[in-house]
């Protein structure tokens, strides 16, 4: 349909729409009659998207029009008065009418009136608000985002009633129109950041988005890195904290994850628990996460290096103990490490894909049984099972799931370098990782230098969670950035 104007006769409108929507069996055509005016009307909507109680109320109001009313108001005035609360706009062509129908709207046509009315009677199918599944905390808000963009924006507005909170919405995609919202505090987010974010988003406007993860990959600085350059979250409190810091939040309709930019490596290692508990506990847990990252990536590599290349660096008793555990193992340390690490990753992936009760059983029982059987069969040493178990546990301490995945992948690189060059290879790999992180940027902000983004007065919060009276405020407090 090339912008063909609507007919004035109702039967012609219905015939034209049915001919264009002949293959769409879920499109409903429902006629009504307004007795006071002797006029017929036609509702057109997609079955399953209608809020039927609101629809029935409008139908009853129109059907109750009396003959006397005709002498005081016209049929158009009457209809507009009855649908004013749900009326969005008018349509004049069949093309726009078809677009609104498949957008979940209800169209009302009247005999003798050219224009059609677009009614927002859509009943959105959403799940109830609940606790975030990927970012649980012991103490703090238990509310998380859902798949409805309207509900998510309303949740943010509920916790922040500041008039400077700006929400800009636009639709993306060629086949499936998906709404994307850009949220920020006016006066806190810099002009250069807003310009850069809008530029990158507009460059991918023609892309069909199914989730915010697709948009994240399209607007990040570089794809040639395992590290996420944009932070994602299901928690409204983290979104508000990011907004107060001068960051920009991007939300996609249909996704419960909000994107926050720019991002630094220290932000990915912070958890809301750090701020809801005492500062001593928060600082301890934060330091523990940094140590766990090092253990996750390099413990297996250090074991391979010491056993294969540098056993002289070990105390004599420890070296003899390790040699005893590996006495009947036919594989070198690198091979047994690869066997166990791959097995653990397979069990972890299987546990995620299976239903929750079965997945937990597979992960726990599978790990214990396979590890014990591998030791008894002399495929791997008992010490190797302990090391792999430790690295698996430490990888779960990262608050950001995608960030933890990056370090799980880097673990295999560290093992390869250690198997080839020993401790020199482990050290070289550490230098390569640090150099790579130092070169990364997130929306032109340094990824590995948090003090350049959040300000010199609060740089210590990147590594410790000091008392508020010592820092002069939490990192959740607003940090005004200079507009470029």
C-alpha positions as a printed NumPy array, in Angstrom:
array([[  0.   ,   0.   ,   0.   ],
       [  1.503,   3.285,  -1.105],
       [ -0.197,   5.857,   1.133],
       [ -3.635,   5.134,  -0.31 ],
       [ -6.185,   7.435,   1.402],
       [ -9.02 ,   5.945,   3.42 ],
       [-12.441,   5.615,   1.837],
       [-15.36 ,   7.482,   3.366],
       [-17.666,   4.432,   3.265],
       [-17.182,   1.947,   6.097],
       [-17.765,  -1.141,   3.963],
       [-15.084,   0.03 ,   1.504],
       [-12.622,   0.53 ,   4.364],
       [-13.316,  -2.94 ,   5.701],
       [-12.998,  -4.542,   2.271],
       [ -9.716,  -2.78 ,   1.549],
       [ -8.206,  -3.693,   4.922],
       [ -9.32 ,  -7.316,   4.639],
       [ -7.787,  -7.606,   1.186],
       [ -4.453,  -6.316,   2.502],
       [ -4.626,  -8.443,   5.67 ],
       [ -6.001, -11.582,   4.039],
       [ -3.264, -13.864,   5.405],
       [ -3.448, -12.425,   8.936],
       [ -5.894, -14.679,  10.761],
       [ -5.28 , -12.991,  14.114],
       [ -6.587,  -9.596,  12.98 ],
       [-10.121,  -9.039,  14.327],
       [-12.801,  -6.894,  12.626],
       [-15.629,  -6.061,  15.021],
       [-18.567,  -3.925,  13.929],
       [-20.754,  -1.865,  16.279],
       [-23.877,   0.191,  15.786],
       [-24.553,   3.583,  17.39 ],
       [-28.364,   3.665,  17.545],
       [-28.803,   7.333,  18.403],
       [-27.076,   8.361,  15.161],
       [-27.877,   5.335,  12.959],
       [-24.147,   5.059,  12.24 ],
       [-21.987,   1.93 ,  12.065],
       [-18.475,   1.697,  13.417],
       [-15.611,  -0.766,  12.956],
       [-12.902,  -1.765,  15.433],
       [ -9.775,  -3.415,  14.018],
       [ -7.126,  -4.959,  16.274],
       [ -4.797,  -7.917,  16.642],
       [ -6.261, -10.678,  18.776],
       [ -4.484, -11.113,  22.096],
       [ -3.285,  -7.525,  22.443],
       [ -6.581,  -5.993,  23.552],
       [ -7.488,  -4.782,  27.021],
       [-11.017,  -6.192,  26.75 ],
       [-12.578,  -4.519,  29.844],
       [-11.582,  -1.066,  28.546],
       [-12.754,  -2.018,  25.046],
       [-16.163,  -3.207,  26.289],
       [-16.596,   0.003,  28.258],
       [-16.092,   2.124,  25.127],
       [-18.482,  -0.069,  23.124],
       [-21.172,   0.239,  25.805],
       [-20.751,   4.028,  25.977],
       [-21.134,   4.372,  22.207],
       [-24.076,   1.962,  22.054],
       [-25.891,   3.914,  24.767],
       [-26.057,   7.127,  22.729],
       [-29.662,   8.421,  22.646],
       [-31.509,  10.014,  19.758],
       [-31.73 ,  13.292,  21.676],
       [-27.947,  13.525,  21.786],
       [-27.811,  13.808,  18.003],
       [-29.39 ,  17.284,  18.153],
       [-26.742,  18.663,  20.544],
       [-23.44 ,  17.132,  19.339],
       [-22.251,  15.565,  16.111],
       [-21.29 ,  11.9  ,  15.846],
       [-17.606,  12.859,  15.593],
       [-17.792,  14.984,  18.748],
       [-19.569,  12.192,  20.6  ],
       [-17.025,   9.554,  19.636],
       [-14.06 ,  11.78 ,  20.492],
       [-15.56 ,  12.516,  23.921],
       [-15.951,   8.797,  24.61 ],
       [-12.441,   7.792,  23.478],
       [-10.501,  10.891,  24.628],
       [ -8.698,   8.983,  27.412],
       [ -7.237,   6.366,  25.026],
       [ -7.091,   8.297,  21.745],
       [ -3.554,   8.851,  20.468],
       [ -3.867,  10.224,  16.937],
       [ -5.822,  10.008,  13.687],
       [ -4.926,   8.086,  10.528],
       [ -5.722,   9.073,   6.96 ],
       [ -4.124,   6.304,   4.876],
       [ -4.286,   2.516,   4.793],
       [ -0.528,   2.279,   5.141],
       [ -0.412,   4.096,   8.481],
       [ -3.499,   2.193,   9.63 ],
       [ -1.759,  -1.121,   8.971],
       [  1.35 ,   0.018,  10.853],
       [ -0.677,   0.948,  13.93 ],
       [ -2.604,  -2.324,  13.857],
       [  0.586,  -4.391,  14.005],
       [  1.99 ,  -2.041,  16.621],
       [ -0.676,  -3.365,  18.995],
       [ -3.069,  -0.426,  18.704],
       [ -6.828,  -0.545,  18.123],
       [ -8.307,   1.382,  15.202],
       [-11.853,   2.774,  15.141],
       [-13.498,   3.727,  11.84 ],
       [-16.915,   5.384,  11.394],
       [-19.181,   5.319,   8.37 ],
       [-19.194,   8.729,   6.681],
       [-15.982,   9.955,   8.355],
       [-12.707,   9.616,   6.465],
       [-10.233,   9.627,   9.331],
       [ -9.698,   6.664,  11.627],
       [ -8.894,   6.914,  15.335],
       [ -5.887,   5.197,  16.921],
       [ -6.746,   3.908,  20.401],
       [ -4.232,   2.744,  22.961],
       [ -6.105,  -0.26 ,  24.346],
       [ -3.042,  -2.478,  24.378],
       [ -2.736,  -4.814,  27.336],
       [  0.979,  -5.242,  27.854],
       [  2.082,  -8.74 ,  28.793],
       [  4.779,  -8.352,  31.423],
       [  5.969, -10.329,  34.392],
       [  5.719,  -8.914,  37.882],
       [  8.573,  -6.962,  39.426],
       [ 10.913,  -9.162,  41.406],
       [ 14.462,  -9.607,  42.653],
       [ 17.227,  -9.367,  40.017],
       [ 18.391, -12.85 ,  39.056],
       [ 22.011, -11.932,  38.254],
       [ 22.783,  -9.269,  40.91 ],
       [ 21.434, -10.443,  44.228],
       [ 22.443,  -8.665,  47.414],
       [ 22.189,  -9.593,  51.073],
       [ 21.116,  -6.107,  52.102],
       [ 19.496,  -3.513,  49.885],
       [ 16.578,  -3.091,  47.452],
       [ 15.207,  -6.332,  46.008],
       [ 13.526,  -4.697,  43.016],
       [ 14.736,  -5.396,  39.491],
       [ 13.87 ,  -4.33 ,  35.961],
       [ 11.561,  -6.34 ,  33.702],
       [ 11.075,  -6.553,  29.919],
       [  8.722,  -3.547,  29.68 ],
       [ 10.439,  -0.246,  28.908],
       [  7.463,   1.745,  30.244],
       [  7.561,  -0.074,  33.573],
       [ 11.341,   0.308,  33.835],
       [ 11.243,   4.047,  33.182],
       [  8.397,   4.363,  35.677],
       [ 10.501,   2.512,  38.24 ],
       [ 13.352,   4.977,  37.754],
       [ 10.954,   7.91 ,  38.014],
       [  9.545,   6.443,  41.207],
       [ 12.953,   6.595,  42.89 ],
       [ 14.032,   9.876,  41.288],
       [ 11.581,  12.78 ,  41.053],
       [ 14.217,  15.328,  40.047],
       [ 13.035,  17.565,  37.165],
       [ 16.485,  17.411,  35.519],
       [ 16.127,  13.686,  34.855],
       [ 15.768,  13.554,  31.06 ],
       [ 14.278,  10.588,  29.179],
       [ 14.559,  10.591,  25.372],
       [ 12.858,   7.792,  23.424],
       [ 13.127,   6.767,  19.785],
       [ 12.295,   3.707,  17.707],
       [ 14.863,   1.481,  16.011],
       [ 14.783,  -1.264,  13.412],
       [ 13.647,  -1.931,   9.866],
       [ 11.338,  -4.944,  10.328],
       [ 10.678,  -4.911,  14.075],
       [ 10.373,  -1.47 ,  15.606],
       [ 12.03 ,  -1.467,  19.025],
       [ 11.902,   1.515,  21.377],
       [ 15.163,   2.707,  22.915],
       [ 15.404,   5.208,  25.783],
       [ 18.347,   7.46 ,  26.587],
       [ 18.323,   8.618,  30.227],
       [ 20.59 ,  11.167,  31.909],
       [ 20.686,  14.07 ,  34.343],
       [ 20.817,  17.415,  32.584],
       [ 23.8  ,  19.367,  33.887],
       [ 25.637,  16.28 ,  35.124],
       [ 26.218,  14.302,  31.917],
       [ 28.71 ,  16.221,  29.765],
       [ 27.737,  17.562,  26.36 ],
       [ 30.57 ,  15.635,  24.703],
       [ 29.356,  12.352,  26.216],
       [ 25.75 ,  12.949,  25.127],
       [ 26.894,  13.877,  21.63 ],
       [ 29.011,  10.734,  21.333],
       [ 26.262,   8.442,  22.647],
       [ 23.661,   9.906,  20.286],
       [ 26.058,   9.638,  17.378],
       [ 26.727,   5.941,  17.957],
       [ 23.068,   5.116,  18.548],
       [ 21.974,   6.908,  15.366],
       [ 24.546,   4.929,  13.373],
       [ 22.793,   1.65 ,  14.261],
       [ 19.219,   2.877,  13.909],
       [ 18.491,   0.474,  11.043],
       [ 19.458,  -2.571,  13.099],
       [ 16.747,  -4.848,  14.49 ],
       [ 17.37 ,  -5.139,  18.234],
       [ 16.178,  -8.076,  20.316],
       [ 18.039,  -7.173,  23.513],
       [ 20.269,  -4.463,  24.952],
       [ 23.207,  -6.857,  24.526],
       [ 22.985,  -6.443,  20.752],
       [ 23.038,  -2.657,  21.079],
       [ 25.96 ,  -2.859,  23.511],
       [ 28.113,  -4.681,  20.975],
       [ 27.249,  -2.188,  18.229],
       [ 28.099,   0.996,  20.131],
       [ 31.153,  -0.052,  22.178],
       [ 34.575,   1.383,  21.369],
       [ 36.159,  -1.817,  20.064],
       [ 35.054,  -5.392,  19.488],
       [ 38.616,  -6.768,  19.618],
       [ 38.65 ,  -7.346,  23.378],
       [ 37.098,  -9.862,  25.781],
       [ 36.259,  -7.102,  28.278],
       [ 32.843,  -5.401,  28.341],
       [ 33.201,  -1.65 ,  27.807],
       [ 29.622,  -0.867,  28.831],
       [ 28.224,  -1.891,  32.208],
       [ 24.833,  -3.583,  32.341],
       [ 22.523,  -4.027,  35.307],
       [ 19.061,  -5.172,  36.357],
       [ 19.063,  -2.934,  39.459],
       [ 17.364,   0.504,  39.569],
       [ 19.625,   1.627,  42.433],
       [ 22.734,   1.073,  40.301],
       [ 21.135,   3.002,  37.453],
       [ 20.383,   5.953,  39.746],
       [ 23.941,   5.857,  41.09 ],
       [ 25.296,   5.951,  37.528],
       [ 23.031,   8.866,  36.615],
       [ 24.179,  10.826,  39.657],
       [ 27.8  ,  10.25 ,  38.627],
       [ 27.149,  11.914,  35.271],
       [ 26.872,   8.723,  33.25 ],
       [ 24.29 ,   7.963,  30.557],
       [ 21.853,   5.043,  30.762],
       [ 20.446,   3.273,  27.69 ],
       [ 17.414,   0.972,  27.91 ],
       [ 15.837,  -1.189,  25.204],
       [ 12.197,  -2.27 ,  25.201],
       [ 12.029,  -6.03 ,  25.757],
       [ 15.238,  -6.219,  27.793],
       [ 15.508,  -6.139,  31.61 ],
       [ 19.143,  -4.983,  31.404],
       [ 20.077,  -1.299,  31.328],
       [ 23.367,  -0.135,  29.802],
       [ 25.505,   2.443,  31.64 ],
       [ 28.289,   4.371,  29.938],
       [ 31.127,   5.223,  30.256],
       [ 32.505,   2.314,  32.296],
       [ 35.769,   1.642,  34.077],
       [ 37.183,  -1.624,  35.337],
       [ 36.679,  -0.575,  38.954],
       [ 32.974,   0.074,  38.381],
       [ 32.57 ,  -3.498,  37.168],
       [ 34.066,  -4.748,  40.437],
       [ 31.777,  -2.707,  42.69 ],
       [ 28.645,  -4.199,  44.211],
       [ 25.724,  -2.473,  45.98 ],
       [ 26.607,  -4.594,  49.008],
       [ 29.736,  -2.46 ,  49.404],
       [ 27.59 ,   0.572,  50.231],
       [ 24.772,  -1.045,  52.169],
       [ 27.085,  -2.745,  54.671],
       [ 29.686,  -1.295,  57.03 ],
       [ 32.692,   0.292,  55.341],
       [ 35.119,  -2.265,  56.802],
       [ 33.165,  -5.173,  55.32 ],
       [ 32.725,  -3.314,  52.032],
       [ 36.455,  -2.589,  51.724],
       [ 37.35 ,  -6.178,  52.646],
       [ 34.987,  -7.645,  50.051],
       [ 36.252,  -5.275,  47.378],
       [ 39.908,  -6.201,  48.009],
       [ 38.863,  -9.842,  47.998],
       [ 37.429,  -9.42 ,  44.51 ],
       [ 40.686,  -8.001,  43.162],
       [ 42.605, -10.94 ,  44.643],
       [ 40.069, -13.42 ,  43.288],
       [ 40.526, -12.026,  39.771],
       [ 44.251, -12.684,  39.956],
       [ 43.653, -16.191,  41.29 ],
       [ 41.054, -16.913,  38.588],
       [ 43.4  , -16.022,  35.739],
       [ 46.842, -17.025,  36.976],
       [ 46.617, -19.792,  39.612],
       [ 46.472, -22.644,  37.079],
       [ 49.238, -21.008,  35.036],
       [ 51.473, -20.594,  38.097],
       [ 50.948, -24.263,  38.991],
       [ 51.938, -25.346,  35.465],
       [ 54.996, -23.068,  35.528],
       [ 56.276, -24.28 ,  38.897],
       [ 55.709, -27.976,  38.247],
       [ 56.939, -28.078,  34.641],
       [ 59.733, -25.461,  34.565],
       [ 60.621, -24.141,  38.001],
       [ 60.156, -26.835,  40.658],
       [ 63.287, -25.517,  42.418],
       [ 61.321, -22.462,  43.538],
       [ 59.08 , -24.663,  45.665],
       [ 59.966, -25.743,  49.216],
       [ 61.399, -29.258,  49.228],
       [ 58.536, -30.809,  51.195],
       [ 55.906, -29.202,  48.954],
       [ 57.771, -30.263,  45.821],
       [ 57.908, -33.865,  47.075],
       [ 54.201, -33.798,  47.916],
       [ 53.286, -32.528,  44.446],
       [ 55.547, -35.124,  42.845],
       [ 53.826, -37.832,  44.902],
       [ 50.364, -36.792,  43.763],
       [ 51.518, -36.841,  40.132],
       [ 53.439, -40.108,  40.324],
       [ 50.981, -42.158,  38.243],
       [ 49.526, -39.345,  36.13 ],
       [ 50.476, -39.951,  32.459],
       [ 49.851, -36.374,  31.279],
       [ 51.959, -33.23 ,  31.743],
       [ 50.519, -30.528,  34.041],
       [ 49.237, -28.456,  31.087],
       [ 47.174, -31.329,  29.686],
       [ 45.643, -32.279,  33.038],
       [ 44.836, -28.609,  33.697],
       [ 43.12 , -28.296,  30.312],
       [ 41.13 , -31.493,  30.942],
       [ 39.844, -30.281,  34.297],
       [ 39.209, -26.67 ,  33.277],
       [ 37.237, -27.674,  30.176],
       [ 35.254, -30.223,  32.211],
       [ 34.339, -27.604,  34.807],
       [ 33.297, -25.116,  32.124],
       [ 31.098, -27.775,  30.486],
       [ 29.448, -28.563,  33.82 ],
       [ 28.898, -24.871,  34.488],
       [ 27.323, -24.319,  31.075],
       [ 25.125, -27.389,  31.441],
       [ 23.98 , -26.193,  34.858],
       [ 22.874, -22.844,  33.386],
       [ 20.889, -24.382,  30.513],
       [ 19.079, -27.012,  32.573],
       [ 16.098, -26.206,  34.838],
       [ 17.199, -24.743,  38.175],
       [ 16.759, -27.81 ,  40.452],
       [ 18.387, -30.159,  37.909],
       [ 21.114, -27.665,  37.018],
       [ 22.268, -27.312,  40.619],
       [ 22.35 , -31.086,  40.992],
       [ 24.35 , -31.568,  37.792],
       [ 26.865, -28.893,  38.801],
       [ 27.433, -30.194,  42.318],
       [ 27.194, -33.966,  41.838],
       [ 28.885, -33.891,  38.435],
       [ 31.861, -31.908,  39.725],
       [ 32.367, -34.11 ,  42.792],
       [ 31.933, -37.427,  40.993],
       [ 34.014, -36.534,  37.94 ],
       [ 36.802, -35.045,  40.05 ],
       [ 36.976, -38.048,  42.365],
       [ 36.817, -40.521,  39.48 ],
       [ 39.53 , -38.658,  37.554],
       [ 41.874, -38.799,  40.569],
       [ 41.23 , -42.508,  41.175],
       [ 41.799, -43.252,  37.484],
       [ 45.133, -41.365,  37.638],
       [ 44.046, -39.019,  34.85 ],
       [ 44.7  , -35.907,  36.943],
       [ 46.332, -35.292,  40.291],
       [ 44.366, -34.442,  43.41 ],
       [ 46.175, -31.1  ,  43.69 ],
       [ 45.038, -30.181,  40.181],
       [ 41.415, -30.819,  41.229],
       [ 41.889, -28.499,  44.214],
       [ 43.395, -25.739,  42.057],
       [ 40.64 , -25.941,  39.455],
       [ 38.008, -25.87 ,  42.196],
       [ 39.581, -22.749,  43.711],
       [ 39.707, -20.919,  40.362],
       [ 36.076, -21.851,  39.695],
       [ 34.95 , -20.49 ,  43.064],
       [ 36.923, -17.251,  42.715],
       [ 35.434, -16.612,  39.265],
       [ 31.983, -16.347,  40.877],
       [ 33.009, -13.391,  43.061],
       [ 32.845, -10.924,  40.13 ],
       [ 29.57 ,  -8.949,  40.401],
       [ 29.322,  -8.457,  36.617],
       [ 28.661, -11.758,  34.819],
       [ 30.057, -10.663,  31.428],
       [ 33.185,  -9.31 ,  33.131],
       [ 33.714, -12.659,  34.873],
       [ 33.354, -14.461,  31.54 ],
       [ 36.272, -12.431,  30.157],
       [ 38.592, -13.573,  32.947],
       [ 37.438, -17.177,  32.611],
       [ 38.515, -17.053,  28.96 ],
       [ 41.843, -15.372,  29.809],
       [ 42.644, -18.233,  32.184],
       [ 43.267, -20.507,  29.203],
       [ 45.63 , -17.944,  27.667],
       [ 47.627, -17.78 ,  30.894],
       [ 47.885, -21.591,  30.917],
       [ 49.193, -21.686,  27.337],
       [ 51.832, -19.02 ,  28.047],
       [ 52.867, -20.878,  31.206],
       [ 53.151, -24.193,  29.354],
       [ 55.449, -22.629,  26.728],
       [ 57.617, -20.212,  28.766],
       [ 57.059, -21.101,  32.411],
       [ 57.042, -18.223,  34.9  ],
       [ 58.395, -15.927,  32.202],
       [ 55.31 , -16.705,  30.14 ],
       [ 52.991, -16.074,  33.1  ],
       [ 54.654, -12.719,  33.747],
       [ 54.547, -11.842,  30.047],
       [ 50.844, -12.65 ,  29.875],
       [ 50.181, -10.474,  32.936],
       [ 51.984,  -7.552,  31.254],
       [ 49.998,  -8.089,  28.041],
       [ 46.679,  -8.028,  29.92 ],
       [ 47.601,  -4.871,  31.871],
       [ 48.817,  -3.144,  28.693],
       [ 45.626,  -4.068,  26.881],
       [ 43.456,  -2.737,  29.71 ],
       [ 45.464,   0.483,  29.776],
       [ 44.756,   1.081,  26.071],
       [ 41.012,   0.423,  26.29 ],
       [ 38.505,   3.26 ,  26.406],
       [ 34.783,   3.454,  27.063],
       [ 33.153,   6.299,  25.143],
       [ 36.555,   7.998,  25.004],
       [ 37.052,   7.673,  28.773],
       [ 40.047,   5.634,  30.064],
       [ 38.934,   2.119,  31.002],
       [ 41.777,   1.429,  33.457],
       [ 42.108,   4.843,  35.158],
       [ 39.017,   5.49 ,  37.293],
       [ 40.395,   8.656,  38.846],
       [ 40.23 ,  10.387,  35.443],
       [ 36.475,   9.843,  35.34 ],
       [ 35.097,  10.095,  38.86 ],
       [ 37.428,  12.838,  40.068],
       [ 40.574,  13.002,  42.17 ],
       [ 38.666,  13.453,  45.433],
       [ 36.932,  10.088,  45.117],
       [ 39.635,   7.957,  43.479],
       [ 40.127,   5.936,  46.678],
       [ 36.579,   4.62 ,  46.378],
       [ 37.75 ,   2.623,  43.371],
       [ 39.756,   0.318,  45.627],
       [ 38.414,   0.855,  49.155],
       [ 35.009,   1.777,  50.535],
       [ 36.027,   4.293,  53.158],
       [ 33.595,   5.872,  55.666],
       [ 31.48 ,   8.684,  54.314],
       [ 32.869,  11.208,  56.739],
       [ 36.4  ,  10.346,  55.581],
       [ 35.638,  10.521,  51.866],
       [ 33.231,  13.414,  51.991],
       [ 30.529,  11.304,  50.323],
       [ 29.938,   7.959,  48.668],
       [ 30.522,   7.193,  45.027],
       [ 26.757,   6.999,  44.815],
       [ 26.71 ,  10.757,  45.496],
       [ 26.541,  13.054,  42.428],
       [ 29.91 ,  13.94 ,  40.903],
       [ 29.529,  16.925,  38.593],
       [ 31.478,  16.65 ,  35.365],
       [ 32.618,  19.651,  33.376],
       [ 30.706,  20.221,  30.144],
       [ 32.922,  20.281,  27.14 ]])
